[in-house]
Amino acid sequence: MRSVEFGLSISEHANGIQETGYEPVVISSDPVGTQQVTQKNFCQASKNDLVNRPFHIHFLHPYALRHAQIPTRPMLVGQCVPASCSKDAIKTLLGSSEAVIAARAAAAGIDASFTTLYVRPVPGSYDILNDLKFQILGSATLAVAIWMFVASIYEGYLEHRYRLKEQEDLELANNNHKPTSNNNSKDDIKVTDEDPKDKVIRQGTWGTWSEILLSFSILSNGRVILSTQKPNDGALTCLHGMRFLSVLWVIMVHTYLTIFYIADNKKMRVVTERNFLYQSVGNASFCVDTFFFISGLLVTVLFLRTEDKKVNRKLNKKPESVPEDINKNLNVYTNSALSVSVTSQETFYEDILDKPAPKSYSKQEILKMTKSFFVLFFYRVVRLTPAYAFVIGVTELALRYTHDHTVFEPAMFDHINCDRYWWRNLLYINNFFPQKDMCMVWSWYMANDTQFYVIGVILLLISVKHTKLAMGSLILVLVSSWATTIYVSVWHQYKARIQEPFEMFDPLYDKPWSRIGPYLVGMLVGWYLHKTKCQVRIPYWLVMIGWPTSLVIIGTLIFGMVNGYFEVWPTAFYVSIGHTGWGIALAWITIACCCGYGGLVNSALSYRGLLPLSRLTYCAYLVHPTIMMYTSFLLDGPLHLQNSMVLTIYAGYAVMAFLASFAISLAFEAPAVRLLKIISGGGRRKNSTD
């Protein structure tokens, strides 16, 4: 016999207490501790879900004695004891009680036992200040911060110096002006597009070193990141909204998964998963497909634009003005590495590829193309890796500290895996290893996007002289990915379920052959927009069909799992063609918005206030799970799960992620872009860090 406290759903009109069949949660066996767990929300949800209920139900909270066999469950018990008590002593003390508990249970007619698995002091013995990696990472971060501070002061000095020089020029011009003159000179002061700091640097004796120093300036980098000015006649501004909303979606999903783990009312997850809208969490793998789609689109547009410039320069002909509508935006878009598959600097791309196109691919030309490919790949890796490596280091240290101080037993191993396997991440091959051995599991996206970039650039290089071959190869890769995914899914007899979205993480979820579809669709859309110059007259009837069709595809992919699961063959087509279908839906939205048929959708996605947030999506994606795990698992106890609380926590996580992203972008991402531009020789021609 055991005294327990529990929630019970009963009949409003019954004379006695009548159980409805819903299993109450026993406090003493709750896996997260001895917190009081009620079933109020569960009762209310059951009351609303039952259609032909035999009687009405409501919630009471009795204190009762329960004669029952308690199922085996793990228990985490926290107890404050004298400092002289060691963990071995506590384990011995609990072990001596096991026989007593078993004897009492037998006397009461209960088949129960108690086994102590381990005792862990909280906090443990880990001292982060004495960790060599913390000292190295902290020293490097401090050095970068000092460099940024010095660069900002220097830039402020240059701007002040330029303003003084400009004022002197104005005073000199005013003094030399003759009011009686009949000549209306429009050139008293020569106006140029040259950046003030560039002019001062050019007049100095150490211009290149000044540019290197200024690459870390908070002033100029901050202005670029936070700028809300749209490019003139920008045609691809809808991508900003797509990227930002997708990152918010990712953060929401990870918030739910994290909060579920530390909730005390575990069964509330079952109720939440029955909610129709929860499918947006269980089927959220498509949010990453948006990033793949944007990446494929941008790498294609920028590559084709560079090829057009080569041809126009060879013919001594100015490029057409219309393509600028598309390409002026590329610097802004590619500043966020979530969709960076190409260089963010047009000048660098042109320096590498801007050579006359060969009439045929001789051995020498193939070697040149190979060199161009590796240089471009090197540029991408160097651009993305500094911020990536920094977050890897922070994640390892933060989660090692968290694991040492948490009262929970979270299923996180980044403090171990990042120590052992960080090199897999920096080589962008971590998605080919088991999930249990991955550092920063969510970084599988980075590996996939880099691998898709390799395939995409190869196809684009082939397309320079053999467009049909490149197009055929693209379609072959797409169909092969479908076939491979279907085969793997059927082989494992996989049945997709909302409750287990990552059940097939290793065989399917993070593998490139399962996720390349949206990237290839994005490449096709990029080719189409570039060839048509975004000047497509879409028939009215097609507009009326296109928008509903795209929305139906999106809605079906997210909310189509009506019963909460699919059988084997529907699952196979869902996980294979579904990702490509998502890309097709985005293709229509992008084309319609760019060609003037977007209406309110384009206005919302292209809102200028989203530009700064869009530029921060890369670092926000990298750092937000670390923030979640660090803050959640360092709580003193579990949370009682409610949707309103989860949404509030989600808003806080989103804000913290973007604030941290801004700092990381200033320190690592933006300087890397500017330094690479200096190396490529484009620093003097253009001064933006876009």
C-alpha positions as CSV (number, residue, x, y, z in Angstrom):
1,M,0.0,0.0,0.0
2,R,1.4,3.4,-1.0
3,S,0.2,6.9,-0.5
4,V,0.1,8.8,-3.8
5,E,-1.3,12.0,-5.1
6,F,-2.8,12.0,-8.5
7,G,-5.3,13.6,-10.9
8,L,-8.4,11.7,-11.8
9,S,-11.1,12.4,-14.5
10,I,-14.5,11.5,-13.1
11,S,-18.2,11.7,-14.1
12,E,-20.0,14.8,-13.1
13,H,-23.3,12.9,-12.6
14,A,-22.0,9.6,-11.1
15,N,-22.9,8.8,-7.5
16,G,-19.4,7.6,-6.8
17,I,-16.0,8.1,-8.3
18,Q,-15.9,6.4,-11.7
19,E,-12.6,6.1,-13.7
20,T,-12.8,7.2,-17.3
21,G,-10.0,4.9,-18.4
22,Y,-7.3,7.6,-18.5
23,E,-4.2,6.5,-16.6
24,P,-3.2,8.9,-13.8
25,V,0.4,9.8,-13.3
26,V,1.9,8.6,-10.0
27,I,4.0,11.3,-8.4
28,S,6.5,9.0,-6.8
29,S,7.5,7.4,-10.0
30,D,7.7,10.4,-12.2
31,P,11.0,10.3,-14.2
32,V,11.9,13.9,-13.5
33,G,11.5,14.1,-9.8
34,T,8.9,14.4,-7.1
35,Q,7.0,17.4,-8.6
36,Q,3.3,17.4,-8.3
37,V,1.8,16.3,-11.6
38,T,-1.8,16.9,-12.4
39,Q,-3.9,15.8,-15.3
40,K,-6.0,19.0,-15.6
41,N,-5.0,19.8,-19.2
42,F,-5.2,16.1,-20.1
43,C,-8.8,15.9,-18.8
44,Q,-9.8,19.1,-20.5
45,A,-8.3,17.9,-23.8
46,S,-10.1,14.5,-23.4
47,K,-13.3,16.3,-22.7
48,N,-13.0,18.2,-26.0
49,D,-11.8,15.3,-28.1
50,L,-14.5,12.8,-27.2
51,V,-17.4,13.0,-29.6
52,N,-19.9,10.4,-28.5
53,R,-18.9,10.4,-24.8
54,P,-21.2,8.3,-22.5
55,F,-20.9,10.9,-19.8
56,H,-19.4,14.3,-19.1
57,I,-16.1,14.6,-17.2
58,H,-14.4,17.2,-15.1
59,F,-11.3,17.3,-13.0
60,L,-10.9,16.7,-9.2
61,H,-7.8,16.4,-7.1
62,P,-8.2,13.8,-4.4
63,Y,-5.7,12.4,-2.0
64,A,-6.0,8.6,-2.0
65,L,-4.4,5.3,-1.2
66,R,-3.7,3.2,-4.2
67,H,-3.3,-0.6,-4.0
68,A,-1.5,-1.3,-7.3
69,Q,1.6,-2.5,-8.9
70,I,3.7,0.4,-10.0
71,P,5.4,0.1,-13.4
72,T,9.2,0.3,-13.5
73,R,10.3,3.9,-14.1
74,P,13.5,5.8,-13.6
75,M,13.5,8.4,-10.9
76,L,15.8,11.4,-10.5
77,V,15.8,12.5,-6.9
78,G,17.7,15.6,-5.6
79,Q,18.6,15.8,-2.0
80,C,20.7,18.4,-0.1
81,V,23.1,16.6,2.3
82,P,26.1,17.6,4.3
83,A,29.2,18.3,2.3
84,S,31.0,15.5,4.2
85,C,28.7,12.9,2.6
86,S,30.4,11.5,-0.5
87,K,28.5,10.0,-3.4
88,D,29.7,6.5,-2.5
89,A,28.4,6.9,1.0
90,I,25.0,8.0,-0.3
91,K,24.8,5.1,-2.7
92,T,25.7,2.7,0.1
93,L,23.0,4.2,2.3
94,L,20.4,3.9,-0.5
95,G,21.6,0.4,-1.2
96,S,21.0,-0.7,2.4
97,S,17.4,0.5,2.0
98,E,16.7,-1.6,-1.0
99,A,16.1,-4.7,1.1
100,V,13.9,-2.8,3.5
101,I,11.7,-1.4,0.7
102,A,11.4,-4.8,-0.9
103,A,10.3,-6.4,2.4
104,R,7.7,-3.7,3.1
105,A,6.3,-4.1,-0.4
106,A,6.0,-7.8,0.0
107,A,4.3,-7.4,3.3
108,A,1.8,-5.0,1.6
109,G,1.2,-7.5,-1.2
110,I,2.9,-5.3,-3.8
111,D,5.5,-6.6,-6.2
112,A,7.9,-3.7,-6.1
113,S,11.6,-3.2,-5.7
114,F,14.1,-0.3,-5.6
115,T,17.5,-0.2,-7.2
116,T,20.0,2.6,-7.0
117,L,21.8,3.0,-10.3
118,Y,24.2,5.8,-9.5
119,V,24.7,8.9,-7.4
120,R,26.0,12.1,-9.1
121,P,27.1,15.2,-7.2
122,V,25.7,18.5,-8.7
123,P,27.8,20.4,-9.6
124,G,30.6,17.9,-10.4
125,S,34.3,18.5,-10.4
126,Y,34.6,20.2,-13.8
127,D,36.2,23.7,-13.5
128,I,35.7,25.6,-16.7
129,L,38.3,28.2,-15.8
130,N,41.1,25.5,-15.7
131,D,40.0,24.0,-19.1
132,L,42.7,24.6,-21.6
133,K,40.2,24.8,-24.5
134,F,38.3,27.5,-22.6
135,Q,41.6,29.4,-22.1
136,I,42.5,29.2,-25.7
137,L,39.0,30.1,-27.0
138,G,38.7,32.9,-24.4
139,S,42.1,34.3,-25.4
140,A,41.2,34.2,-29.1
141,T,37.8,35.8,-28.5
142,L,39.4,38.5,-26.4
143,A,42.0,39.2,-29.1
144,V,39.3,39.5,-31.7
145,A,37.3,41.8,-29.5
146,I,40.3,44.1,-28.9
147,W,41.0,44.1,-32.7
148,M,37.4,45.1,-33.3
149,F,37.6,47.9,-30.8
150,V,40.8,49.2,-32.3
151,A,39.4,49.0,-35.8
152,S,36.3,50.8,-34.8
153,I,38.3,53.7,-33.2
154,Y,40.5,53.9,-36.3
155,E,37.5,54.0,-38.6
156,G,36.0,56.7,-36.4
157,Y,39.2,58.6,-36.8
158,L,39.2,58.3,-40.6
159,E,35.6,59.4,-40.8
160,H,36.3,62.4,-38.6
161,R,39.4,63.2,-40.7
162,Y,37.4,63.0,-43.9
163,R,34.6,65.3,-42.5
164,L,37.2,67.9,-41.6
165,K,38.7,67.7,-45.1
166,E,35.3,67.9,-46.7
167,Q,34.5,71.0,-44.6
168,E,37.8,72.6,-45.7
169,D,36.9,71.9,-49.3
170,L,33.5,73.5,-48.9
171,E,34.9,76.6,-47.2
172,L,37.5,76.9,-50.0
173,A,34.9,76.5,-52.6
174,N,32.7,79.2,-51.0
175,N,35.6,81.6,-50.7
176,N,36.5,81.1,-54.4
177,H,32.9,81.5,-55.6
178,K,32.2,84.8,-57.5
179,P,28.5,85.9,-57.1
180,T,28.8,88.2,-60.1
181,S,29.9,85.5,-62.4
182,N,27.4,84.4,-65.1
183,N,28.9,80.9,-65.2
184,N,26.7,78.4,-63.4
185,S,29.3,75.8,-62.6
186,K,28.0,72.4,-61.6
187,D,31.4,71.0,-60.9
188,D,32.6,73.2,-58.0
189,I,32.8,70.0,-56.0
190,K,33.4,66.7,-57.6
191,V,31.0,64.1,-56.3
192,T,32.1,60.5,-56.5
193,D,30.9,57.2,-55.2
194,E,34.1,56.5,-53.4
195,D,33.8,55.7,-49.8
196,P,35.3,58.5,-47.5
197,K,37.6,56.0,-45.7
198,D,38.9,54.7,-49.1
199,K,39.9,58.1,-50.1
200,V,41.8,58.7,-46.9
201,I,43.4,55.3,-47.0
202,R,44.4,55.8,-50.7
203,Q,46.2,59.1,-49.7
204,G,48.1,57.3,-47.0
205,T,51.1,55.0,-47.2
206,W,49.7,51.7,-45.7
207,G,46.4,51.3,-47.4
208,T,46.2,47.5,-47.5
209,W,47.0,47.2,-43.8
210,S,44.3,49.8,-43.1
211,E,41.8,47.7,-45.1
212,I,42.8,44.6,-43.1
213,L,42.3,46.5,-39.8
214,L,39.0,48.0,-40.9
215,S,37.7,44.6,-41.9
216,F,36.9,44.1,-38.2
217,S,35.3,47.5,-37.6
218,I,32.1,47.3,-35.7
219,L,30.9,50.6,-37.3
220,S,31.0,49.6,-41.0
221,N,30.1,46.0,-40.5
222,G,27.3,46.9,-38.2
223,R,25.9,49.4,-40.7
224,V,25.9,46.8,-43.4
225,I,24.3,44.1,-41.3
226,L,21.6,46.4,-39.9
227,S,20.9,48.3,-43.1
228,T,17.2,48.2,-44.2
229,Q,17.8,49.9,-47.5
230,K,16.6,47.7,-50.4
231,P,18.7,47.5,-53.6
232,N,17.2,49.5,-56.4
233,D,14.6,47.5,-58.4
234,G,15.4,44.4,-56.4
235,A,13.7,41.4,-57.8
236,L,14.7,38.7,-55.3
237,T,13.8,40.5,-52.1
238,C,11.2,37.8,-51.3
239,L,14.0,35.5,-50.4
240,H,14.7,37.5,-47.3
241,G,11.3,36.7,-45.9
242,M,11.5,33.1,-46.8
243,R,14.8,32.7,-45.1
244,F,13.8,34.5,-41.9
245,L,10.5,32.7,-41.5
246,S,12.2,29.4,-42.0
247,V,14.7,30.1,-39.3
248,L,11.9,31.0,-36.9
249,W,10.3,27.7,-37.8
250,V,13.5,25.8,-37.0
251,I,13.8,27.6,-33.6
252,M,10.1,26.8,-32.8
253,V,10.6,23.1,-33.5
254,H,13.8,22.9,-31.4
255,T,12.0,24.8,-28.6
256,Y,9.3,22.2,-28.4
257,L,11.7,19.3,-28.4
258,T,13.8,20.8,-25.7
259,I,10.9,21.8,-23.4
260,F,9.3,18.3,-23.8
261,Y,12.4,16.8,-22.3
262,I,12.4,18.9,-19.1
263,A,8.6,18.9,-18.6
264,D,7.1,17.2,-15.6
265,N,3.8,16.4,-17.2
266,K,5.1,13.9,-19.7
267,K,1.8,12.8,-20.9
268,M,0.9,16.3,-22.0
269,R,3.1,15.7,-25.0
270,V,0.7,13.0,-26.1
271,V,-2.2,15.5,-26.0
272,T,-0.1,18.1,-27.8
273,E,0.8,15.7,-30.6
274,R,-2.9,15.1,-31.2
275,N,-3.3,18.7,-32.0
276,F,-3.7,19.4,-35.8
277,L,-1.3,22.3,-35.7
278,Y,1.4,20.2,-34.0
279,Q,2.1,18.7,-37.4
280,S,4.0,21.9,-38.1
281,V,6.5,20.6,-35.5
282,G,6.4,16.9,-36.3
283,N,6.7,17.6,-40.1
284,A,9.1,20.5,-39.8
285,S,11.9,18.9,-41.9
286,F,10.7,21.0,-44.8
287,C,11.8,24.2,-43.3
288,V,15.4,23.3,-44.1
289,D,14.4,22.6,-47.7
290,T,13.7,26.3,-48.0
291,F,17.4,27.0,-47.3
292,F,18.5,24.4,-49.9
293,F,16.1,25.9,-52.5
294,I,17.5,29.4,-51.9
295,S,21.1,28.2,-52.1
296,G,20.6,26.4,-55.4
297,L,18.9,29.5,-56.9
298,L,21.6,32.0,-55.9
299,V,24.5,29.9,-57.0
300,T,23.0,29.6,-60.4
301,V,22.0,33.2,-60.8
302,L,25.4,34.5,-59.8
303,F,27.3,32.0,-61.9
304,L,25.2,32.8,-65.0
305,R,25.6,36.5,-64.5
306,T,29.3,36.2,-64.4
307,E,29.3,34.2,-67.6
308,D,27.2,36.9,-69.3
309,K,29.7,39.6,-68.2
310,K,32.5,37.6,-69.8
311,V,30.6,37.4,-73.1
312,N,29.6,41.0,-73.0
313,R,33.2,42.2,-72.2
314,K,34.5,40.0,-75.0
315,L,32.1,41.6,-77.5
316,N,32.8,45.1,-76.0
317,K,29.2,45.4,-75.3
318,K,27.5,46.7,-72.1
319,P,25.5,44.1,-70.3
320,E,21.8,44.3,-70.4
321,S,20.2,46.5,-67.7
322,V,17.5,44.2,-66.8
323,P,19.7,41.5,-65.1
324,E,20.7,44.1,-62.5
325,D,17.3,43.7,-61.0
326,I,18.3,40.3,-60.0
327,N,22.0,40.6,-59.4
328,K,22.2,43.8,-57.4
329,N,20.6,41.8,-54.6
330,L,23.1,38.9,-54.6
331,N,25.5,40.6,-52.2
332,V,22.7,41.1,-49.7
333,Y,21.3,37.6,-50.0
334,T,24.5,35.7,-49.8
335,N,25.7,37.6,-46.7
336,S,23.7,35.0,-44.8
337,A,25.4,31.7,-45.1
338,L,22.3,29.8,-44.6
339,S,21.8,30.4,-48.3
340,V,25.4,31.0,-49.2
341,S,26.4,28.5,-51.9
342,V,28.4,31.1,-53.8
343,T,30.7,33.9,-52.9
344,S,29.1,37.0,-51.5
345,Q,31.5,39.2,-53.5
346,E,30.9,39.6,-57.2
347,T,34.4,40.8,-57.7
348,F,35.9,37.6,-56.4
349,Y,33.7,35.5,-58.6
350,E,34.7,37.6,-61.6
351,D,38.4,37.4,-60.7
352,I,38.3,33.7,-60.8
353,L,36.0,32.9,-63.6
354,D,36.2,36.1,-65.8
355,K,38.2,34.6,-68.6
356,P,37.1,34.1,-72.3
357,A,35.0,31.0,-72.6
358,P,36.8,28.2,-74.5
359,K,35.4,27.0,-77.8
360,S,36.1,23.5,-76.7
361,Y,37.4,21.9,-73.5
362,S,41.0,21.2,-74.1
363,K,43.2,19.7,-71.4
364,Q,44.5,23.1,-70.5
365,E,41.0,24.6,-70.2
366,I,39.8,21.6,-68.0
367,L,42.7,22.3,-65.7
368,K,41.7,26.0,-65.5
369,M,38.1,25.0,-64.7
370,T,39.3,22.6,-62.1
371,K,41.5,25.4,-60.6
372,S,38.5,27.8,-60.6
373,F,36.4,25.2,-58.9
374,F,38.8,24.6,-56.1
375,V,39.4,28.3,-55.6
376,L,35.7,29.0,-55.3
377,F,35.3,26.0,-52.9
378,F,38.2,27.3,-50.8
379,Y,36.5,30.7,-50.7
380,R,33.2,29.3,-49.5
381,V,34.9,27.1,-46.8
382,V,37.1,30.0,-45.5
383,R,34.1,32.3,-45.4
384,L,31.8,30.0,-43.5
385,T,34.3,28.2,-41.2
386,P,35.4,30.9,-38.7
387,A,32.0,31.5,-37.3
388,Y,31.2,27.7,-37.5
389,A,34.4,26.8,-35.7
390,F,33.8,29.4,-33.0
391,V,30.3,28.0,-32.3
392,I,31.7,24.4,-32.2
393,G,34.1,25.5,-29.5
394,V,31.4,27.4,-27.5
395,T,29.0,24.5,-27.8
396,E,31.6,21.9,-26.4
397,L,32.5,24.1,-23.5
398,A,28.9,25.3,-22.7
399,L,27.5,21.8,-22.8
400,R,30.3,20.3,-20.8
401,Y,29.6,22.8,-18.1
402,T,25.9,22.2,-18.4
403,H,26.3,18.4,-18.1
404,D,28.3,19.0,-15.0
405,H,25.8,21.3,-13.3
406,T,22.4,20.0,-14.5
407,V,19.9,18.1,-12.3
408,F,18.5,16.4,-15.4
409,E,20.0,13.6,-17.5
410,P,19.8,15.1,-21.0
411,A,20.5,13.0,-24.0
412,M,23.2,15.3,-25.2
413,F,26.8,14.3,-26.1
414,D,28.2,17.3,-27.7
415,H,30.7,17.9,-24.9
416,I,32.1,14.5,-25.9
417,N,31.5,14.3,-29.6
418,C,32.8,17.9,-30.3
419,D,36.0,17.0,-28.5
420,R,36.5,13.8,-30.6
421,Y,34.9,14.6,-33.9
422,W,35.1,18.3,-34.5
423,W,37.2,17.7,-37.6
424,R,34.3,16.0,-39.3
425,N,32.3,19.3,-39.0
426,L,35.1,21.4,-40.4
427,L,35.5,19.0,-43.3
428,Y,31.7,19.2,-43.9
429,I,31.3,15.4,-43.8
430,N,29.6,14.9,-40.4
431,N,26.3,13.9,-42.0
432,F,27.9,10.6,-43.1
433,F,28.4,9.4,-39.5
434,P,25.8,8.1,-36.9
435,Q,23.8,10.6,-35.0
436,K,25.2,9.4,-31.7
437,D,28.7,10.4,-32.9
438,M,27.8,13.8,-34.3
439,C,29.0,17.1,-32.9
440,M,26.2,19.6,-33.1
441,V,23.6,17.3,-34.7
442,W,21.8,20.2,-36.2
443,S,24.9,21.1,-38.3
444,W,24.0,18.3,-40.7
445,Y,22.6,21.1,-42.8
446,M,26.0,22.7,-43.3
447,A,27.5,19.4,-44.6
448,N,24.6,18.9,-47.0
449,D,24.6,22.4,-48.3
450,T,28.4,22.2,-49.0
451,Q,28.1,18.9,-50.7
452,F,25.2,20.3,-52.9
453,Y,27.4,23.3,-53.7
454,V,30.1,20.9,-55.1
455,I,27.5,19.2,-57.3
456,G,25.9,22.5,-58.3
457,V,29.2,24.2,-59.4
458,I,30.2,21.1,-61.4
459,L,26.9,21.2,-63.3
460,L,27.2,24.9,-63.9
461,L,30.8,24.6,-65.2
462,I,29.5,21.9,-67.6
463,S,26.7,24.1,-68.7
464,V,29.0,26.8,-70.0
465,K,29.4,24.9,-73.3
466,H,27.1,21.9,-72.9
467,T,23.8,23.2,-71.5
468,K,21.8,20.1,-72.5
469,L,24.3,17.8,-70.9
470,A,24.2,19.8,-67.7
471,M,20.4,19.8,-67.7
472,G,20.3,16.1,-68.3
473,S,22.8,15.4,-65.6
474,L,20.7,17.5,-63.2
475,I,17.6,15.5,-63.9
476,L,19.5,12.3,-63.6
477,V,20.7,13.3,-60.2
478,L,17.2,14.3,-59.1
479,V,15.6,11.0,-60.3
480,S,18.4,9.0,-58.7
481,S,17.9,10.7,-55.4
482,W,14.2,9.8,-55.5
483,A,14.9,6.2,-56.3
484,T,17.6,5.9,-53.6
485,T,15.4,7.4,-51.0
486,I,12.5,5.1,-51.9
487,Y,14.7,2.1,-51.8
488,V,16.2,2.9,-48.4
489,S,12.8,3.8,-46.9
490,V,11.1,0.5,-48.1
491,W,14.2,-1.5,-47.1
492,H,13.8,-0.3,-43.5
493,Q,10.0,-0.7,-43.6
494,Y,9.8,2.9,-42.4
495,K,6.4,4.3,-41.4
496,A,6.5,8.0,-40.9
497,R,5.0,9.2,-37.6
498,I,4.5,12.6,-36.1
499,Q,5.7,11.4,-32.7
500,E,9.1,10.3,-34.0
501,P,10.2,12.7,-36.7
502,F,13.9,11.7,-36.3
503,E,13.3,7.9,-36.3
504,M,15.2,7.5,-39.5
505,F,17.8,10.2,-39.0
506,D,20.8,8.1,-39.9
507,P,19.5,6.3,-43.0
508,L,17.5,9.1,-44.5
509,Y,17.0,12.4,-42.7
510,D,20.4,13.9,-43.0
511,K,21.7,12.1,-46.1
512,P,22.3,14.2,-49.2
513,W,20.6,11.7,-51.5
514,S,17.4,12.4,-49.6
515,R,17.6,16.2,-49.4
516,I,19.1,17.4,-52.7
517,G,15.7,17.8,-54.5
518,P,14.9,21.4,-53.4
519,Y,18.5,22.5,-54.2
520,L,18.2,21.2,-57.8
521,V,14.8,22.8,-58.1
522,G,16.3,26.1,-56.9
523,M,19.0,25.8,-59.6
524,L,16.3,25.4,-62.3
525,V,14.5,28.5,-61.0
526,G,17.7,30.5,-60.9
527,W,18.4,29.6,-64.5
528,Y,14.8,30.5,-65.5
529,L,14.9,33.9,-63.7
530,H,18.2,34.8,-65.2
531,K,17.2,33.8,-68.8
532,T,13.9,35.6,-68.6
533,K,15.3,38.7,-66.7
534,C,12.4,38.4,-64.4
535,Q,10.2,39.8,-67.2
536,V,7.6,37.1,-67.7
537,R,4.0,37.7,-68.5
538,I,2.1,35.0,-66.7
539,P,-1.5,34.5,-67.9
540,Y,-4.2,35.4,-65.4
541,W,-5.6,31.8,-65.4
542,L,-2.2,30.5,-64.6
543,V,-1.8,32.9,-61.7
544,M,-5.2,31.8,-60.4
545,I,-4.1,28.2,-60.5
546,G,-0.5,28.6,-59.5
547,W,-1.1,30.2,-56.1
548,P,-3.7,27.8,-54.8
549,T,-1.7,24.9,-56.1
550,S,1.5,25.9,-54.3
551,L,-0.4,26.5,-51.1
552,V,-2.1,23.2,-51.3
553,I,1.3,21.5,-51.8
554,I,2.7,23.2,-48.8
555,G,-0.3,22.5,-46.7
556,T,-0.5,18.8,-47.7
557,L,3.2,18.2,-46.9
558,I,2.9,19.8,-43.5
559,F,-0.6,18.8,-42.4
560,G,-1.3,15.8,-44.6
561,M,-0.5,13.2,-42.0
562,V,-4.1,13.1,-40.8
563,N,-3.9,9.9,-38.8
564,G,-0.5,10.8,-37.4
565,Y,1.4,8.2,-39.5
566,F,1.8,6.8,-43.0
567,E,2.2,3.2,-44.1
568,V,5.4,2.0,-45.8
569,W,4.8,2.9,-49.4
570,P,3.1,6.3,-48.8
571,T,6.0,7.0,-46.5
572,A,8.5,6.2,-49.2
573,F,7.0,8.6,-51.6
574,Y,6.5,11.2,-48.9
575,V,10.2,11.3,-47.8
576,S,11.5,11.2,-51.4
577,I,9.3,13.3,-53.7
578,G,7.9,15.4,-50.8
579,H,11.1,17.4,-50.4
580,T,11.2,18.1,-54.2
581,G,7.5,19.0,-54.0
582,W,8.3,21.6,-51.4
583,G,10.9,23.1,-53.7
584,I,8.3,23.2,-56.6
585,A,5.9,25.1,-54.3
586,L,8.6,27.6,-53.5
587,A,9.5,27.9,-57.1
588,W,6.1,29.3,-58.0
589,I,6.1,31.7,-55.1
590,T,9.6,33.0,-56.1
591,I,8.8,33.3,-59.8
592,A,5.5,35.0,-59.1
593,C,7.0,37.5,-56.6
594,C,9.9,38.3,-58.9
595,C,7.8,38.8,-61.9
596,G,5.2,41.1,-60.2
597,Y,2.5,38.6,-59.4
598,G,3.2,38.3,-55.7
599,G,0.8,40.9,-54.3
600,L,0.6,40.9,-50.5
601,V,2.7,37.9,-50.2
602,N,5.6,39.6,-52.0
603,S,5.1,42.7,-49.9
604,A,5.3,40.7,-46.7
605,L,8.3,38.6,-47.7
606,S,10.1,41.7,-49.1
607,Y,9.5,43.9,-46.1
608,R,12.6,46.0,-45.6
609,G,12.7,45.3,-41.8
610,L,13.5,41.7,-42.5
611,L,16.7,42.5,-44.3
612,P,18.9,42.7,-41.2
613,L,17.3,39.6,-39.7
614,S,17.8,37.7,-42.9
615,R,21.5,38.5,-42.8
616,L,21.8,37.0,-39.3
617,T,20.1,33.7,-40.1
618,Y,23.3,31.7,-40.6
619,C,24.8,32.4,-37.1
620,A,21.3,32.2,-35.5
621,Y,20.8,28.7,-36.9
622,L,24.2,27.6,-35.6
623,V,24.0,29.0,-32.1
624,H,20.3,28.7,-31.1
625,P,20.3,25.0,-30.0
626,T,23.3,25.7,-27.7
627,I,21.4,28.6,-26.1
628,M,18.4,26.3,-25.6
629,M,20.2,23.4,-24.0
630,Y,22.4,25.7,-21.8
631,T,19.4,27.6,-20.4
632,S,16.9,24.8,-20.2
633,F,19.1,22.1,-18.6
634,L,20.5,24.4,-16.0
635,L,17.0,24.9,-14.4
636,D,16.6,23.8,-10.8
637,G,13.6,21.6,-11.7
638,P,11.2,20.6,-14.4
639,L,8.6,22.9,-16.1
640,H,4.9,22.2,-16.3
641,L,4.2,22.1,-20.0
642,Q,1.6,24.4,-21.5
643,N,1.5,25.8,-25.0
644,S,1.4,29.4,-23.8
645,M,4.5,28.9,-21.8
646,V,6.3,27.1,-24.7
647,L,5.4,30.0,-27.0
648,T,6.7,32.5,-24.5
649,I,10.0,30.6,-24.1
650,Y,10.2,30.3,-27.9
651,A,10.0,34.1,-28.3
652,G,12.9,34.5,-25.8
653,Y,15.0,31.9,-27.5
654,A,14.5,33.6,-30.9
655,V,15.5,37.0,-29.5
656,M,18.6,35.6,-27.8
657,A,19.6,33.6,-31.0
658,F,19.5,36.7,-33.1
659,L,21.4,38.8,-30.6
660,A,24.1,36.2,-30.3
661,S,24.1,35.9,-34.1
662,F,24.7,39.7,-34.4
663,A,27.8,39.5,-32.2
664,I,29.2,36.4,-34.0
665,S,28.6,38.0,-37.4
666,L,30.4,41.1,-36.3
667,A,33.4,39.2,-34.9
668,F,33.8,36.4,-37.5
669,E,31.5,36.3,-40.5
670,A,31.7,39.9,-41.7
671,P,35.5,40.2,-41.2
672,A,36.0,36.9,-43.1
673,V,34.1,38.3,-46.1
674,R,36.1,41.6,-46.2
675,L,39.4,39.8,-45.8
676,L,38.7,37.5,-48.6
677,K,37.7,40.4,-50.8
678,I,41.0,42.1,-50.1
679,I,42.8,38.9,-51.0
680,S,40.9,38.6,-54.3
681,G,41.8,42.2,-55.2
682,G,38.2,43.5,-55.0
683,G,38.6,45.6,-51.9
684,R,39.4,48.7,-53.7
685,R,36.7,48.4,-56.3
686,K,33.9,47.9,-53.8
687,N,33.9,48.7,-50.2
688,S,30.7,47.1,-48.9
689,T,30.8,44.0,-46.8
690,D,27.6,42.7,-48.2
